[in-house]
């Protein structure tokens, strides 16, 4: 159980970092940053596929990047809740978090 909890906590922390990275990119020149990343990885930005990818990254609107960041941070919160519930040995909260993560919200009148 601790191994699964640790895995969920690590996934949640990594996804939280990804979400924070998206939030930092909201008002940045994403195409320029992506081109610099391609240069740092020694990839040919003039290839057809990578050039098309740079154009797609350039077409991203700040609202889309903000949405990606917010959704990844929300899911990271769910993973951290579930992982910490497993780690602390709280089975009721873990079950609730897994139902929430699967989209099966429990209402007060549902039975187990």
FENZIRA-V609011 format. One record per pair of residues at least 6 apart in sequence whose ideal C-beta (glycine too) atoms are under 7 Angstrom apart, sorted by the first residue. I is the first residue (numbers start at 0). J is the second residue. Records with the same first field share a line. If there is no record, write none. Layout:
# FENZIRA-V609011
I->J / J
This chain:
# FENZIRA-V609011
0->85
1->86
3->85
4->82 / 85 / 86
7->78 / 81 / 82 / 85
8->79 / 82 / 83 / 86
10->78
11->75 / 78 / 79 / 82
14->71 / 74 / 75 / 78
15->72 / 75
17->71
18->68 / 71 / 72 / 75
21->64 / 67 / 68 / 71
22->68
24->64
25->61 / 64 / 65
26->61
29->56 / 57 / 59
30->53 / 56 / 57
33->53 / 56
34->44 / 53
37->44 / 49
42->49
43->49
44->50 / 53
77->96 / 99 / 100
80->96
81->93 / 96 / 97 / 100
84->92 / 93 / 96
85->93
95->105
98->104 / 105
